[in-house]
Amino acid sequence: IPVGAITLVAGRPRHGKTTVMYNLLLSMSEVYRDKKFYFFSYEESEADILLKILNRLVAKDLKHDYMHKYEGAITNLQIIERYIKAKHTDITDIEAGKIKLDTLLKTGRIQILDEPYKVENLAQKIQAANDGEKIGAVFIDYIQRIGTEAVLDIRASMVKVSDELRKLAVSTGLPLIIGAQFGREGVGKRNED
């Protein structure tokens, strides 16, 4: 992942962009233990992202052993969600994952933010954090949801957001890893000209 630049994680809806991004977040936070990593989510709540990260940290297929206990749960994520809501503490793998996640959060190695900052406020927040902390990378999920203070049409707004983020990456020297969504229409169509 280059520093002082933007790296895009792009794909169609529901194709795993966010999963790729939080897997990168966890991998980078493991390798660079002296740095902090920010994940700005414009699509999912902090609680949803943390649940998915916990699922990744559990790293075990729970379905075979626990599906019967959590009726209707057909995925690991659903089992973990129901386990937490029920305030259970008897599945060792989930408890170990919770400890890992708690450590990452309490030490500030990862920070998940779900406030829909306008690009100008987002840039200020990242700049201020960079001035006082050793940041390894900033993740933003996803670019089309970022607004601007200026009143612009959609295309001009996207240009402004992209330009502001590019300038931010260059001025801070940080790697910005940004999710981008391809629309369903037009994707995969061939140009007939």
N, C-alpha and C positions, 0 to 999 in steps of 0.2 A: 504494500500500500504506500504510494508516494506521499511524502510530506509536502506541505505548502500547495496542495492541489486537491481537486475534487475527484473522488472515485464514485462512479454510479453503479448501483445494483438495480438493474432494470428488468422488468418482465410484465407479463399480463396479470390481471387481478387473480389472486388466489394461487399464485405459482411459487410462493416461498421466498419472496424478497425479504420480508421481515425476519423469517427464520435464518436466512443466510446472514443477515445483519447482526442478530443477537448471537449467533454462533461465532461470528468474527469478534464481536464485543467480548465474549467470554474467553476466546482463545487469546486475544491480545492482552486482556487483563491478567491472564495466567502467565504469559511470557514477560510482560512489562509490569512487574509487581510494584514498582516505585512510581507508577503513573496513574492518573485518573482518567476515566473514560465516561463520556456523556452520551446518553441516548435520548434524543428528543423525538417523541412520538406524536404525530399529528393525526394518527388514525386510530390507535388503540389506547385504552387507559393504562395508567401505570400498573394497576392491579393485574390486568390481562397480560401485559408484557412480563411482569414478575412471575406470574404463574407459568408462562411458557419457558422462561429462563429456568425456573425450578424444575420443570419437566426435563429440560436438557441436562441439568445437574444430577438428577436422579439417574439418568442414563441406564435404565433397566426397563424391560417390558414387564409391566405389572398386571397385564390383562389376565394371564393364565391363573395367577394366584389370587387375585382380588376382585375380578369382575363380579363374582357371585355376591360378594359383600356389599358392593355398591351397585345395586340393581339399576339397569338401564345404561350404565357406563360402558361405552364400547371402545374408548381410547384411554391411553395413559393420562392424557390431560384431564379428561372427565373424572377419572379415578382420583387423581391428585386434588382436583377442585372439590370434589365431594368429601374427601378425607379432611381437607382443611376446614371446610364449612362445618363439618361435624365435630371439629376440634379433637380429632383422634391423634394419638401419639404412638401407635403401636406398629407402624411399618418402618423398619429400620432404614431402608433405602431412602424413603421420603424424609425422614428425620435427618439423615446425613446430608441430603441435598439442602434442607432448610438451614442447617448450620453453615454450609458453604455459602449460600446466598446471603445469609445474615452477616457473615464476615465480609463479603464483598461490599455490602451496603454500609455497614458500620464503619469500615475503614475508608469509605468514600472512593474505593477503587472503581465502582460503577455507580452512576447516578442516572436514574430514569426520570424524565420530566415529560408530562403530558399536557402542559399548558400551551395553547395555540398562539405562540408568539408571532407577531408580525416580523418580517425579515429584519427590519431595522432594530427591533428590540432583541431579537435572537442574536444578531451580530454583536450588540452591546454586551449581552450576557456572556457570550462565548469569549469576547475580548477581555472582559473583566475577570472571568475565571482563569484565562490564560495568563493574565498579569500576576495572579497570586498563586497559581498551582502549576504543577508539572503535568500537563495533559498529554495523553498518548494519542487520542483520536476523539473525534466528535461524529456521532451517528445521527442522521436526520431521516425520519421515516414519515412521510415522503414529500418530495419537492413540490408536487402540484397542489398540496394543501397549504403551503405557506403563503400568507397574504402579505400585503404591503400597506404602508400608511397612505401612499399616494392613490388617488382615484384614477385607475387606468383600466383599459379593456384587458381581457384575459391574456392575450398574446403579449402586450406591453408589460403587464404585471409579471408574467413568467420570465421575460427578458430581464426585468429589474431584479427579481429574486435571484436568478442565476448569476447575474453580474455582481450583486452584493455578496453572495456566497463565494464566488471566485476571488473577489478582492479580500474577503475575510481569510480564506485559506492562504493566500499569498502573504498578507500582512502578518498573520500569526505564525506561519510556518507549520500549521497543523494539517494533518490529513482529515478531510471531511468526507465521510462515507455516506452517500445520500441515496435513498431509495427513490426510484422513479417508476411510474406505472404507465405502461402502454395501454391505450384504449382498446377495447374489443373491436371497434370498427376500424378498418384499415390495416390491422395487423395481419400480416401474411398475404395481403393482396398484392398481386403483381402489377407493375406499371405496364399498361397496355400500349403506351406510346412507342 
